[in-house]
């Protein structure tokens, strides 16, 4: 796996997702994983979706993001991870345990490790009011606790690139920082936003509309990847 890369966010129904996979053929080098959530798997379930992925010849790694999972009591969270491994077997699994406590975090992380899944922890949300009940101090504590459990991947937002710098300061180069928000959610220039995020410490960019609404998704992926490789190589930390 490359030190820097792109996670296309497949925010569409299963039929459109299968068509989109075909449009990405030939750009495997720049893609870390396809980020797939409940919009893809919700109608048909994990097992059916996985079978159709295989029939479509999908060979790219999968990052499962069920949108804010890992928020329940530890027992339920452990069962959720086991079900996802059994029915989908993703390489990566995003959890968002903000406000759930350290025991839920620990259960999610350890169950992922037990099932050969790489856990990715969302340490901060950026929508209006996001820090009203989970302040920045708690977000940074979550990041530290995750690192102590052996987590090597976190999510920090490209929509607030100054926060990427904060988490890079906490982790140094011990973790990979995944950042969503390049393109339509920020300036509208997906390449420019991706480069800014990488310069400040992001390693893997989650990009949805900026790729799947592009007239030429392959060119967009290649353009972003070439630009962020240069930005990554020019970092001084």
Phi and psi in degrees as a GROMACS rama.xvg file:
@    title "Ramachandran Plot"
@    xaxis  label "Phi"
@    yaxis  label "Psi"
@TYPE xy
-74.0098  156.306  UNK-2
-70.7199  -22.4568  UNK-3
-135.777  145.28  UNK-4
-174.594  -172.669  UNK-5
-123.2  139.182  UNK-6
-113.589  93.0824  UNK-7
-60.2009  128.623  UNK-8
-88.2217  115.316  UNK-9
-91.3141  77.9122  UNK-10
-95.1792  74.019  UNK-11
-160.693  171.243  UNK-12
-74.4706  170.663  UNK-13
-61.0876  -43.0217  UNK-14
-60.9761  -46.5453  UNK-15
-67.1475  -34.7613  UNK-16
-61.8161  -43.7804  UNK-17
-62.018  -38.1737  UNK-18
-67.096  -40.4414  UNK-19
-63.5138  -39.2154  UNK-20
-55.2412  -41.8691  UNK-21
-64.5141  -30.7907  UNK-22
-74.6201  -11.8893  UNK-23
-98.5111  5.86965  UNK-24
-60.3048  130.886  UNK-25
98.9067  1.80609  UNK-26
-118.96  28.4378  UNK-27
-58.084  -33.7741  UNK-28
-60.7505  -38.1621  UNK-29
-87.7676  -7.35698  UNK-30
-102.477  120.162  UNK-31
-72.2465  -47.4902  UNK-32
-168.23  159.327  UNK-33
-90.4445  124.327  UNK-34
-88.9162  112.976  UNK-35
-117.993  131.371  UNK-36
-123.111  -160.181  UNK-37
-72.5182  -17.026  UNK-38
-64.0814  -32.135  UNK-39
-82.2321  -48.2489  UNK-40
-94.0826  -11.8867  UNK-41
-62.604  -39.1062  UNK-42
-75.4287  -34.3949  UNK-43
-115.326  -7.35345  UNK-44
88.5339  167.316  UNK-45
-69.2034  -44.6138  UNK-46
-66.6769  -44.3923  UNK-47
-64.4362  -43.1248  UNK-48
-60.1065  -44.5139  UNK-49
-60.7807  -43.1656  UNK-50
-60.7333  -39.6805  UNK-51
-71.8494  -33.9925  UNK-52
-58.4083  -45.7009  UNK-53
-65.9789  -41.0023  UNK-54
-63.241  -32.7583  UNK-55
-77.7535  -4.68268  UNK-56
79.2861  24.2501  UNK-57
-67.6827  118.382  UNK-58
-114.244  -3.19602  UNK-59
-77.3557  148.98  UNK-60
-60.8014  153.48  UNK-61
-114.639  132.849  UNK-62
-110.428  116.298  UNK-63
-90.4479  123.309  UNK-64
-127.831  91.2065  UNK-65
-80.6077  21.1355  UNK-66
56.6508  89.5332  UNK-67
70.9038  43.5499  UNK-68
-88.1482  -179.277  UNK-69
65.6064  38.0364  UNK-70
-116.091  -1.24269  UNK-71
-97.7051  -169.001  UNK-72
-67.8086  155.355  UNK-73
-53.5935  -42.8675  UNK-74
-59.2136  -46.9945  UNK-75
-65.2829  -41.5186  UNK-76
-61.8737  -41.7839  UNK-77
-61.3718  -41.4623  UNK-78
-64.8792  -38.2655  UNK-79
-61.2822  -45.4709  UNK-80
-63.1741  -43.9287  UNK-81
-61.7261  -40.0046  UNK-82
-65.264  -42.9713  UNK-83
-62.8533  -41.4063  UNK-84
-64.8885  -42.1096  UNK-85
-67.732  -37.9318  UNK-86
-101.804  -20.442  UNK-87
-126.504  -34.7875  UNK-88
54.4969  55.5339  UNK-89
-75.8518  157.6  UNK-90
-76.7041  -30.8946  UNK-91
-131.191  153.14  UNK-92
-143.842  121.687  UNK-93
-92.7296  127.751  UNK-94
-121.569  150.137  UNK-95
-128.593  74.5118  UNK-96
-84.6695  20.0247  UNK-97
-56.456  126.009  UNK-98
84.0857  -4.18812  UNK-99
-94.9453  -16.2947  UNK-100
97.904  162.173  UNK-101
-69.6745  -26.2754  UNK-102
-72.0559  -36.6833  UNK-103
-66.4766  -43.4553  UNK-104
-56.4782  -48.5093  UNK-105
-60.8808  -41.9511  UNK-106
-66.0378  -43.2734  UNK-107
-61.9025  -49.5268  UNK-108
-63.1192  -49.8562  UNK-109
-66.8485  -36.1579  UNK-110
-69.6569  -36.4981  UNK-111
-59.8993  -49.3554  UNK-112
-59.5024  -42.8441  UNK-113
-61.0592  -28.2078  UNK-114
-104.548  18.5548  UNK-115
59.7791  35.7797  UNK-116
-113.083  138.649  UNK-117
-84.373  115.245  UNK-118
-78.8414  139.522  UNK-119
-121.122  125.2  UNK-120
-106.96  125.038  UNK-121
-76.7536  117.151  UNK-122
-99.2059  -14.1379  UNK-123
-159.089  138.194  UNK-124
-102.775  158.799  UNK-125
-126.888  1.34094  UNK-126
-65.9305  157.953  UNK-127
-52.6329  130.469  UNK-128
82.6397  3.52149  UNK-129
-61.9699  -31.8623  UNK-130
-97.0559  10.7419  UNK-131
-65.6609  -40.1245  UNK-132
-106.763  -12.8517  UNK-133
-134.261  87.6217  UNK-134
-67.1232  169.087  UNK-135
-60.5353  -32.7913  UNK-136
-62.0959  -41.6916  UNK-137
-68.8646  -36.4593  UNK-138
-61.1615  -43.8921  UNK-139
-71.1672  -31.8066  UNK-140
-66.9167  -40.5072  UNK-141
-58.6664  -44.0604  UNK-142
-59.7339  -44.2537  UNK-143
-65.5299  -43.7751  UNK-144
-63.0318  -39.5759  UNK-145
-61.9307  -43.7326  UNK-146
-62.7396  -39.5001  UNK-147
-63.3994  -25.8579  UNK-148
-85.359  -2.68363  UNK-149
97.1096  9.273  UNK-150
-66.2966  134.007  UNK-151
-116.459  4.32088  UNK-152
-136.826  131.024  UNK-153
-132.538  163.223  UNK-154
-109.492  124.39  UNK-155
-133.931  143.041  UNK-156
-81.7006  132.683  UNK-157
-72.8543  -18.2988  UNK-158
-69.9912  -20.4962  UNK-159
-129.523  75.3385  UNK-160
-60.4536  -23.5325  UNK-161
-64.3325  -25.4024  UNK-162
-75.9376  -28.32  UNK-163
-59.5776  -42.4714  UNK-164
-61.2341  -38.3925  UNK-165
-61.6427  -47.7446  UNK-166
-70.9872  -33.1169  UNK-167
-63.1763  -34.1337  UNK-168
-66.785  -35.626  UNK-169
-69.3997  -43.3192  UNK-170
-96.1877  -13.9722  UNK-171
55.5001  -127.303  UNK-172
-110.385  26.2249  UNK-173
-83.1014  -14.0713  UNK-174
-132.626  161.095  UNK-175
-94.9257  130.077  UNK-176
-100.19  121.066  UNK-177
-97.9152  129.175  UNK-178
-128.74  119.077  UNK-179
-89.182  164.985  UNK-180
109.505  7.07406  UNK-181
-80.7347  136.329  UNK-182
102.765  -124.652  UNK-183
-57.3569  -30.6851  UNK-184
-76.1492  -13.8328  UNK-185
-123.383  -105.101  UNK-186
-85.5856  -20.1476  UNK-187
96.1867  -15.1694  UNK-188
-100.274  100.684  UNK-189
-65.1963  -37.4393  UNK-190
-67.8885  -46.6972  UNK-191
-60.6868  -46.3984  UNK-192
-63.5102  -40.9544  UNK-193
-64.0798  -42.2618  UNK-194
-63.2891  -44.0112  UNK-195
-59.3093  -44.9716  UNK-196
-62.0671  -43.1045  UNK-197
-67.8376  -40.0986  UNK-198
-59.7122  -32.0082  UNK-199
-89.0156  -6.15836  UNK-200
132.992  -4.74798  UNK-201
-73.0054  151.583  UNK-202
-117.206  -35.7311  UNK-203
-132.555  125.934  UNK-204
-101.871  122.976  UNK-205
-84.5933  117.287  UNK-206
-131.097  122.618  UNK-207
-103.653  -88.7583  UNK-208
-58.3341  -33.1711  UNK-209
-59.3547  -23.2347  UNK-210
-102.561  -53.832  UNK-211
-75.2137  -15.4644  UNK-212
-94.5648  0.167122  UNK-213
-71.8033  146.092  UNK-214
-67.0608  -24.562  UNK-215
-138.838  81.9798  UNK-216
-56.7293  -36.3915  UNK-217
-62.9872  -45.2754  UNK-218
-63.6294  -41.4206  UNK-219
-61.7475  -46.2644  UNK-220
-60.1235  -46.1899  UNK-221
-63.3592  -42.2638  UNK-222
-62.8612  -45.6553  UNK-223
-64.1406  -45.0507  UNK-224
-62.8509  -44.6782  UNK-225
-63.3336  -38.506  UNK-226
-69.0294  -41.7481  UNK-227
-76.0382  -25.5877  UNK-228
-62.4497  -44.1833  UNK-229
-63.2207  -43.9577  UNK-230
-62.8086  -41.6495  UNK-231
-63.8195  -44.8274  UNK-232
-67.2081  -22.3877  UNK-233
-90.2341  -1.39236  UNK-234
-69.2148  148.097  UNK-235
-112.145  26.6059  UNK-236
